[in-house]
């Protein structure tokens, strides 16, 4: 897909969504559609497996190649396939991922879980870079200081949210409807965009605490995984999302 066609597709999605979606939610379409989508491979349904922009071994030693390959090519691919199957012949088949999550109460758990699985993992994988790590700068850094007093405090709170999540789920750094940064966690494949979410907002960073995200390398040491993941966070990408959401 050429860049011009890609831009046209994105514009069409935004125009269609404007009829039924708030400006706050429209931001999500732009935030979650990255240049990686230009090279996405076709699938048997409306949703596709988004390819990574880096090799499976590119995040070593913090996230191992085998985990990345299984996580992306098996787990995420399964969510894509299962979502396409779950929405086939239903109203959801004509909706965007954003629209499905904004209306999860209308659909069964298969749609909710797999739609969340696709969105959450796309955001997660796009948050990494082999050149990641360090700290954010500019407006994002200032917003983190305002909300949490320091970058280290934010890291600690997000890690604690991931550690406190019983079983499987996610820890989120997100922008509230009041345009402030906040942290929460969600069970399973839920996220702050969903109409059923206790804490609602626009995610700018999500950390997967399902065991499949870390068990091959870290076994039951979730804390070690959470500490290591900061070395590969792309603050450039997170700042891009924040700039759109704020």
Backbone as numpy.savetxt, mean C-alpha at the origin, in Angstrom:
# Nx Ny Nz CAx CAy CAz Cx Cy Cz
2.89 -0.10 -22.89 2.05 1.08 -22.89 2.94 2.33 -22.89
2.75 3.25 -23.82 3.54 4.46 -23.87 3.15 5.39 -22.73
4.03 6.36 -22.43 3.74 7.29 -21.36 2.50 8.10 -21.66
2.31 8.51 -22.92 1.13 9.30 -23.27 -0.16 8.51 -23.07
-0.14 7.24 -23.47 -1.31 6.39 -23.28 -1.57 6.19 -21.79
-0.49 5.99 -21.04 -0.60 5.82 -19.59 -1.26 7.03 -18.95
-0.86 8.24 -19.35 -1.44 9.47 -18.81 -2.91 9.57 -19.18
-3.24 9.20 -20.43 -4.64 9.23 -20.86 -5.49 8.27 -20.03
-4.96 7.07 -19.77 -5.69 6.09 -18.97 -5.92 6.61 -17.56
-4.89 7.21 -16.96 -5.01 7.75 -15.62 -6.05 8.87 -15.58
-6.02 9.76 -16.59 -6.98 10.85 -16.63 -8.41 10.33 -16.75
-8.59 9.30 -17.56 -9.93 8.71 -17.72 -10.43 8.13 -16.41
-9.56 7.46 -15.68 -9.95 6.89 -14.39 -10.40 7.98 -13.42
-9.66 9.10 -13.40 -10.00 10.19 -12.49 -11.34 10.79 -12.86
-11.57 11.02 -14.16 -12.82 11.63 -14.60 -14.01 10.74 -14.25
-13.88 9.44 -14.49 -14.97 8.51 -14.17 -15.25 8.49 -12.67
-14.20 8.53 -11.86 -14.35 8.43 -10.42 -14.93 9.70 -9.81
-14.71 10.85 -10.44 -15.18 12.11 -9.91 -16.70 12.14 -9.75
-17.40 11.33 -10.51 -18.86 11.33 -10.46 -19.39 10.75 -9.15
-18.62 9.86 -8.52 -19.13 9.18 -7.33 -18.17 9.26 -6.14
-17.07 9.98 -6.28 -16.04 9.94 -5.26 -15.61 11.34 -4.85
-15.27 11.52 -3.58 -14.85 12.83 -3.09 -13.45 13.16 -3.57
-13.10 14.45 -3.50 -11.76 14.89 -3.88 -10.73 14.18 -3.01
-11.03 13.99 -1.72 -10.13 13.30 -0.80 -9.80 11.91 -1.32
-10.79 11.20 -1.85 -10.55 9.85 -2.33 -9.88 9.83 -3.71
-10.19 10.84 -4.54 -9.58 10.90 -5.87 -8.06 10.95 -5.79
-7.55 11.57 -4.72 -6.11 11.65 -4.54 -5.47 10.27 -4.55
-6.21 9.27 -4.07 -5.66 7.92 -3.96 -5.31 7.36 -5.33
-6.13 7.66 -6.33 -5.88 7.14 -7.67 -4.51 7.58 -8.15
-4.21 8.86 -7.96 -2.93 9.40 -8.42 -1.80 8.81 -7.59
-2.01 8.73 -6.28 -0.96 8.24 -5.40 -0.59 6.80 -5.66
-1.55 5.97 -5.96 -1.29 4.54 -6.07 -1.04 4.08 -7.50
-1.04 5.01 -8.45 -0.73 4.67 -9.84 0.67 5.19 -10.12
1.65 4.31 -10.14 3.03 4.71 -10.34 3.48 4.32 -11.74
4.68 4.75 -12.10 5.21 4.42 -13.41 5.41 2.93 -13.58
5.43 2.18 -12.48 5.54 0.73 -12.59 4.37 0.14 -13.35
3.22 0.82 -13.28 2.04 0.31 -13.95 2.18 0.33 -15.46
3.09 1.15 -15.99 3.28 1.22 -17.43 3.68 -0.13 -17.99
4.43 -0.90 -17.21 4.94 -2.18 -17.68 4.16 -3.37 -17.13
2.99 -3.11 -16.54 2.20 -4.20 -15.97 1.76 -5.18 -17.05
1.79 -6.46 -16.70 1.40 -7.49 -17.63 -0.11 -7.69 -17.60
-0.73 -8.01 -18.72 -2.18 -8.20 -18.74 -2.58 -9.42 -17.93
-3.80 -9.38 -17.36 -4.32 -10.51 -16.61 -5.67 -10.89 -17.17
-6.29 -11.90 -16.56 -7.56 -12.41 -17.06 -8.75 -11.58 -16.59
-8.50 -10.53 -15.85 -9.57 -9.68 -15.35 -9.15 -8.22 -15.35
-9.95 -7.36 -14.72 -9.65 -5.93 -14.75 -8.42 -5.55 -13.94
-8.00 -6.39 -12.99 -6.85 -6.05 -12.16 -5.63 -6.88 -12.57
-4.46 -6.28 -12.45 -3.22 -6.88 -12.92 -2.17 -6.93 -11.83
-1.23 -7.84 -12.01 -0.07 -7.90 -11.12 0.91 -6.81 -11.53
1.14 -5.87 -10.66 2.08 -4.79 -10.94 3.51 -5.28 -10.77
4.35 -5.16 -11.78 5.73 -5.63 -11.64 6.52 -4.72 -10.71
7.55 -5.27 -10.10 8.43 -4.47 -9.26 9.36 -3.63 -10.13
9.86 -2.56 -9.56 10.80 -1.70 -10.28 12.25 -2.04 -9.91
12.43 -3.13 -9.16 13.75 -3.56 -8.73 13.76 -5.09 -8.70
14.95 -5.66 -8.67 15.07 -7.12 -8.66 14.69 -7.69 -7.30
14.33 -8.96 -7.27 13.93 -9.60 -6.02 15.05 -9.57 -4.97
16.30 -9.57 -5.42 17.41 -9.57 -4.47 17.92 -8.18 -4.15
17.25 -7.15 -4.66 17.77 -5.78 -4.55 17.71 -5.22 -3.14
16.88 -5.81 -2.28 16.71 -5.27 -0.93 17.52 -6.05 0.10
18.35 -7.00 -0.37 19.24 -7.73 0.52 20.19 -6.74 1.21
20.58 -6.97 2.45 20.26 -8.13 3.29 19.02 -7.95 4.16
18.31 -6.84 3.95 17.21 -6.51 4.87 15.95 -7.33 4.58
15.64 -7.51 3.30 14.57 -8.41 2.90 15.16 -9.36 1.87
15.11 -10.65 2.13 15.80 -11.61 1.28 15.07 -11.86 -0.03
15.81 -12.31 -1.02 15.29 -12.50 -2.37 14.17 -13.53 -2.42
14.31 -14.61 -1.68 13.28 -15.66 -1.72 11.96 -15.14 -1.17
12.03 -14.40 -0.06 10.81 -13.81 0.48 10.17 -12.87 -0.51
10.97 -12.01 -1.13 10.43 -11.06 -2.09 9.77 -11.76 -3.27
10.42 -12.79 -3.78 9.86 -13.49 -4.94 8.55 -14.18 -4.59
8.52 -14.88 -3.46 7.29 -15.56 -3.06 6.19 -14.56 -2.73
6.57 -13.51 -2.02 5.60 -12.50 -1.59 4.94 -11.82 -2.80
5.75 -11.48 -3.79 5.23 -10.78 -4.97 4.61 -11.72 -5.98
5.35 -12.73 -6.41 4.90 -13.56 -7.53 3.89 -14.63 -7.12
3.77 -14.90 -5.83 2.81 -15.90 -5.35 1.67 -15.25 -4.55
2.03 -14.58 -3.45 0.98 -14.02 -2.60 0.21 -12.89 -3.28
0.92 -11.88 -3.77 0.22 -10.78 -4.44 -0.48 -11.27 -5.69
0.18 -12.13 -6.45 -0.46 -12.66 -7.66 -1.75 -13.40 -7.32
-1.76 -14.10 -6.19 -2.97 -14.81 -5.77 -4.09 -13.83 -5.41
-3.74 -12.73 -4.76 -4.76 -11.72 -4.44 -5.36 -11.14 -5.71
-4.53 -10.89 -6.71 -5.02 -10.35 -7.98 -5.98 -11.35 -8.64
-5.55 -12.59 -8.73 -6.39 -13.63 -9.34 -7.68 -13.82 -8.57
-7.58 -13.91 -7.27 -8.77 -14.13 -6.44 -9.73 -12.95 -6.49
-9.19 -11.74 -6.58 -10.06 -10.56 -6.70 -10.81 -10.58 -8.02
-10.11 -10.86 -9.10 -10.77 -10.94 -10.41 -11.86 -12.01 -10.41
-11.59 -13.13 -9.77 -12.60 -14.19 -9.70 -13.78 -13.80 -8.82
-13.49 -13.11 -7.71 -14.54 -12.75 -6.76 -15.51 -11.72 -7.31
-15.03 -10.83 -8.19 -15.89 -9.76 -8.69 -16.53 -10.11 -10.03
-16.15 -11.24 -10.60 -16.67 -11.60 -11.92 -18.19 -11.71 -11.89
-18.83 -10.97 -12.79 -20.28 -11.00 -12.90 -21.01 -10.21 -11.84
-20.28 -9.43 -11.04 -20.90 -8.62 -9.99 -20.74 -7.14 -10.31
-21.40 -6.32 -9.52 -21.29 -4.86 -9.66 -19.84 -4.40 -9.52
-19.09 -5.07 -8.66 -17.71 -4.68 -8.39 -16.80 -4.81 -9.59
-17.19 -5.62 -10.56 -16.36 -5.84 -11.74 -16.17 -4.55 -12.53
-17.09 -3.60 -12.38 -17.02 -2.35 -13.13 -16.44 -1.21 -12.30
-16.03 -1.52 -11.09 -15.53 -0.48 -10.19 -14.00 -0.47 -10.15
-13.45 0.67 -9.81 -12.02 0.77 -9.57 -11.71 0.17 -8.20
-10.44 -0.07 -7.96 -10.03 -0.60 -6.66 -10.42 0.37 -5.55
-10.25 1.64 -5.80 -10.63 2.67 -4.84 -12.12 2.61 -4.54
-12.94 2.48 -5.54 -14.39 2.43 -5.35 -14.82 1.19 -4.58
-14.14 0.07 -4.83 -14.46 -1.16 -4.09 -14.17 -0.96 -2.61
-13.01 -0.40 -2.29 -12.64 -0.23 -0.89 -13.51 0.80 -0.19
-14.00 1.78 -0.92 -14.88 2.78 -0.33 -16.28 2.23 -0.07
-16.55 1.04 -0.61 -17.88 0.44 -0.48 -17.81 -1.02 -0.06
-16.86 -1.36 0.81 -16.67 -2.77 1.16 -17.89 -3.37 1.88
-18.69 -2.54 2.52 -19.88 -3.06 3.20 -20.85 -3.72 2.23
-20.77 -3.33 0.97 -21.70 -3.85 -0.03 -21.28 -5.22 -0.56
-20.04 -5.61 -0.31 -19.50 -6.82 -0.93 -19.14 -7.87 0.12
-18.94 -9.09 -0.34 -18.61 -10.16 0.60 -17.14 -10.10 0.99
-16.75 -10.96 1.93 -15.40 -10.92 2.47 -14.34 -11.27 1.44
-14.69 -12.09 0.45 -13.71 -12.41 -0.59 -13.29 -11.17 -1.35
-14.25 -10.31 -1.66 -13.93 -9.07 -2.36 -13.13 -8.15 -1.45
-13.60 -7.97 -0.24 -12.92 -7.08 0.72 -11.48 -7.51 0.96
-11.28 -8.79 1.27 -9.94 -9.27 1.59 -8.99 -9.18 0.41
-9.46 -9.54 -0.76 -8.56 -9.56 -1.92 -8.33 -8.18 -2.51
-9.34 -7.31 -2.45 -9.13 -5.93 -2.88 -8.11 -5.25 -1.97
-8.26 -5.47 -0.67 -7.27 -4.94 0.25 -5.90 -5.53 0.02
-5.86 -6.82 -0.26 -4.58 -7.47 -0.52 -3.85 -6.88 -1.71
-4.59 -6.56 -2.76 -3.97 -5.97 -3.95 -3.49 -4.56 -3.66
-4.36 -3.73 -3.10 -3.98 -2.34 -2.82 -2.81 -2.28 -1.84
-2.94 -2.99 -0.72 -1.93 -2.91 0.33 -0.55 -3.33 -0.17
-0.51 -4.42 -0.94 0.78 -4.91 -1.42 1.37 -4.01 -2.50
0.54 -3.45 -3.36 1.06 -2.50 -4.35 1.72 -1.31 -3.65
1.07 -0.80 -2.61 1.63 0.33 -1.86 2.92 -0.09 -1.16
2.89 -1.27 -0.57 4.04 -1.79 0.18 5.27 -1.94 -0.71
5.13 -2.64 -1.82 6.28 -2.89 -2.69 6.80 -1.59 -3.32
5.91 -0.66 -3.61 6.35 0.60 -4.20 7.02 1.52 -3.19
6.96 1.14 -1.90 7.58 1.96 -0.85 9.05 1.65 -0.66
9.59 0.68 -1.39 10.96 0.24 -1.20 11.87 0.70 -2.33
13.13 0.83 -1.99 14.16 1.12 -2.98 15.49 0.57 -2.49
16.30 0.02 -3.39 17.65 -0.42 -2.99 18.48 0.74 -2.45
18.10 1.97 -2.82 18.80 3.16 -2.34 18.02 3.86 -1.24
17.11 3.12 -0.60 16.27 3.71 0.43 16.97 3.85 1.76
16.19 4.15 2.77 16.73 4.34 4.10 16.94 5.81 4.40
17.62 6.07 5.49 17.85 7.45 5.89 16.58 8.06 6.46
16.42 9.35 6.25 15.27 10.06 6.79 14.65 10.95 5.72
13.37 11.24 5.85 12.73 12.16 4.90 13.21 13.59 5.13
12.95 14.42 4.15 13.31 15.83 4.25 12.09 16.68 3.88
12.24 17.97 3.94 11.23 18.88 3.45 9.92 18.82 4.23
8.82 18.96 3.49 7.50 19.04 4.11 7.15 17.78 4.90
7.53 16.61 4.39 7.22 15.37 5.10 7.95 15.33 6.43
9.23 15.69 6.44 9.99 15.70 7.69 9.36 16.66 8.69
8.94 17.83 8.21 8.32 18.81 9.10 7.00 18.29 9.66
6.22 17.61 8.82 4.94 17.06 9.28 5.14 15.95 10.30
6.17 15.14 10.11 6.48 14.08 11.07 6.87 14.69 12.41
7.70 15.72 12.38 8.09 16.39 13.62 6.89 17.00 14.33
5.97 17.57 13.54 4.79 18.21 14.12 3.86 17.18 14.76
3.74 16.02 14.14 2.81 15.01 14.63 3.40 14.13 15.73
4.71 13.86 15.64 5.31 12.87 16.54 6.52 13.41 17.33
6.85 14.66 17.12 7.97 15.35 17.77 9.31 15.03 17.15
9.47 13.82 16.60 10.73 13.49 15.94 10.53 12.28 15.03
11.47 12.10 14.10 11.45 10.94 13.21 11.58 9.66 14.01
12.46 9.65 15.00 12.65 8.45 15.81 11.38 8.07 16.56
10.65 9.06 17.05 9.39 8.76 17.72 8.38 8.14 16.76
8.34 8.66 15.54 7.43 8.09 14.54 7.79 6.65 14.26
9.07 6.36 14.06 9.51 4.99 13.82 9.11 4.07 14.97
9.32 4.52 16.18 8.99 3.71 17.34 7.50 3.42 17.40
6.67 4.44 17.16 5.22 4.27 17.21 4.73 3.35 16.10
5.31 3.47 14.90 4.88 2.61 13.80 5.33 1.17 14.05
6.55 1.01 14.55 7.01 -0.34 14.91 6.12 -0.95 15.99
5.76 -0.16 16.99 4.91 -0.66 18.07 3.53 -1.05 17.55
3.02 -0.29 16.58 1.72 -0.64 15.99 1.81 -1.98 15.29
2.93 -2.24 14.62 3.12 -3.53 13.96 3.30 -4.66 14.95
4.02 -4.41 16.03 4.25 -5.44 17.04 2.96 -5.77 17.80
2.14 -4.76 18.02 0.92 -4.96 18.81 -0.19 -5.63 18.02
-0.08 -5.66 16.69 -1.12 -6.29 15.88 -1.10 -7.79 16.10
-2.12 -8.32 16.72 -2.20 -9.75 16.98 -2.50 -10.49 15.68
-1.75 -11.53 15.42 -1.96 -12.29 14.19 -1.47 -11.51 12.98
-2.28 -11.47 11.94 -1.87 -10.87 10.68 -2.50 -9.50 10.48
-1.78 -8.63 9.80 -2.33 -7.30 9.53 -1.27 -6.34 9.03
-1.55 -5.05 9.23 -0.71 -3.99 8.70 -0.56 -2.86 9.71
0.58 -2.16 9.63 0.79 -0.92 10.37 0.87 0.21 9.35
0.22 1.33 9.65 0.08 2.41 8.66 0.53 3.76 9.18
1.21 4.51 8.32 1.39 5.95 8.47 0.46 6.56 7.45
-0.48 7.37 7.91 -1.50 7.87 6.99 -1.85 9.32 7.26
-2.52 9.93 6.30 -2.97 11.31 6.41 -4.46 11.28 6.73
-4.83 11.93 7.82 -6.23 11.95 8.24 -7.04 12.91 7.37
-8.37 12.85 7.45 -9.19 13.82 6.71 -8.89 15.27 7.10
-8.29 15.46 8.29 -7.89 16.80 8.73 -6.50 17.16 8.23
-5.93 16.31 7.38 -4.61 16.51 6.76 -3.47 16.46 7.77
-3.63 15.63 8.79 -2.58 15.44 9.76 -2.06 14.01 9.67
-0.80 13.81 10.02 -0.23 12.47 10.01 -0.67 11.72 11.26
-0.92 10.44 11.09 -1.30 9.59 12.22 -0.84 8.17 11.93
-0.88 7.32 12.96 -0.48 5.93 12.87 -1.61 5.04 13.38
-1.83 3.93 12.70 -2.79 2.94 13.16 -2.38 1.58 12.63
-3.09 0.56 13.06 -2.90 -0.77 12.48 -4.27 -1.33 12.13
-4.29 -2.26 11.20 -5.53 -2.89 10.76 -5.33 -4.40 10.69
-6.39 -5.16 10.88 -6.29 -6.62 10.79 -6.34 -7.09 9.34
-5.82 -8.27 9.10 -5.95 -8.95 7.81 -5.48 -8.05 6.67
-6.35 -7.80 5.66 -5.97 -6.93 4.54 -6.77 -5.63 4.54
-7.29 -5.24 5.70 -7.99 -3.96 5.80 -7.00 -2.81 5.72
-7.50 -1.62 5.43 -6.67 -0.42 5.39 -7.52 0.81 5.68
-6.90 1.96 5.95 -7.66 3.17 6.33 -8.59 3.72 5.24
-8.47 3.25 4.02 -9.35 3.72 2.95 -10.73 3.09 3.01
-10.84 1.98 3.68 -12.10 1.22 3.64 -13.19 1.89 4.47
-14.41 1.75 4.01 -15.54 2.34 4.74 -15.77 1.68 6.08
-15.20 0.51 6.29 -15.36 -0.20 7.57 -14.21 0.10 8.53
-13.23 0.90 8.12 -12.04 1.14 8.93 -12.38 2.00 10.15
-11.81 1.65 11.28 -11.99 2.45 12.50 -11.30 3.79 12.36
-10.10 3.79 11.77 -9.34 5.02 11.54 -9.24 5.22 10.04
-9.79 6.30 9.54 -9.88 6.53 8.10 -8.89 7.59 7.66
-8.35 7.41 6.46 -7.42 8.37 5.89 -6.75 7.83 4.65
-5.71 8.52 4.22 -4.96 8.14 3.03 -3.61 7.56 3.46
-3.37 6.29 3.23 -2.08 5.69 3.60 -0.94 6.25 2.74
0.17 6.57 3.40 1.36 6.95 2.64 2.49 5.96 2.87
2.35 5.11 3.89 3.32 4.04 4.14 2.61 2.92 4.87
2.72 1.71 4.35 2.12 0.55 4.99 3.16 -0.53 5.19
3.20 -1.11 6.37 4.14 -2.18 6.66 3.37 -3.47 6.92
3.67 -4.46 6.14 3.02 -5.77 6.19 3.57 -6.56 7.37
2.69 -6.96 8.29 3.16 -7.80 9.39 2.55 -9.21 9.35
2.06 -9.60 8.17 1.76 -11.02 7.96 3.09 -11.79 8.00
3.07 -13.00 8.51 4.32 -13.76 8.62 4.97 -14.03 7.28
4.16 -14.11 6.20 4.78 -14.38 4.90 5.71 -13.26 4.46
5.60 -12.08 5.08 6.45 -10.95 4.71 7.86 -11.05 5.29
8.04 -11.92 6.29 9.34 -11.92 6.96 9.82 -13.27 7.50
8.97 -14.30 7.51 9.28 -15.49 8.30 10.50 -16.26 7.78
10.73 -16.29 6.49 11.86 -17.06 5.97 13.19 -16.54 6.50
13.28 -15.24 6.70 14.53 -14.65 7.17 14.53 -14.41 8.69
13.41 -13.94 9.21 13.38 -13.51 10.60 12.62 -14.46 11.53
12.03 -15.52 10.99 11.23 -16.47 11.76 10.20 -15.72 12.61
10.21 -15.94 13.91 9.21 -15.29 14.76 9.65 -13.93 15.30
10.74 -13.43 14.78 11.31 -12.17 15.28 10.76 -10.98 14.49
9.48 -10.71 14.68 8.84 -9.61 13.96 9.54 -8.28 14.23
10.01 -8.07 15.45 10.67 -6.82 15.80 11.92 -6.59 14.95
12.68 -7.66 14.69 13.89 -7.52 13.87 13.54 -7.12 12.44
12.48 -7.71 11.91 11.99 -7.34 10.58 11.58 -5.88 10.54
10.84 -5.44 11.55 10.37 -4.06 11.58 11.53 -3.08 11.69
12.55 -3.43 12.44 13.72 -2.57 12.54 14.50 -2.51 11.23
14.58 -3.65 10.54 15.38 -3.73 9.31 14.73 -3.00 8.15
13.41 -2.97 8.12 12.71 -2.48 6.93 12.95 -0.99 6.67
13.32 -0.26 7.72 13.58 1.18 7.56 14.78 1.45 6.66
15.62 0.45 6.47 16.81 0.62 5.63 16.50 0.63 4.14
15.28 0.26 3.77 14.93 0.21 2.34 13.70 1.05 2.01
13.22 1.86 2.96 12.08 2.72 2.67 12.49 3.83 1.71
11.72 4.02 0.66 11.96 5.12 -0.29 11.21 6.35 0.21
11.92 7.23 0.87 11.27 8.44 1.39 10.86 9.38 0.27
11.50 9.25 -0.86 11.08 10.03 -2.02 9.66 9.64 -2.44
9.37 8.33 -2.45 8.03 7.86 -2.81 7.01 8.22 -1.73
7.37 8.05 -0.48 6.44 8.39 0.61 6.16 9.90 0.60
7.17 10.70 0.33 6.97 12.15 0.27 6.07 12.54 -0.90
6.19 11.81 -2.00 5.33 12.07 -3.15 3.87 11.85 -2.79
3.60 10.75 -2.09 2.23 10.47 -1.66 1.73 11.52 -0.68
2.62 11.91 0.23 2.23 12.91 1.23 1.89 14.24 0.56
2.67 14.63 -0.43 2.44 15.90 -1.12 1.07 15.93 -1.78
0.61 14.80 -2.27 -0.71 14.72 -2.90 -1.83 14.70 -1.86
-1.55 14.01 -0.75 -2.62 13.79 0.24 -2.85 14.96 1.17
-1.83 15.76 1.40 -1.95 16.78 2.45 -2.90 17.92 2.05
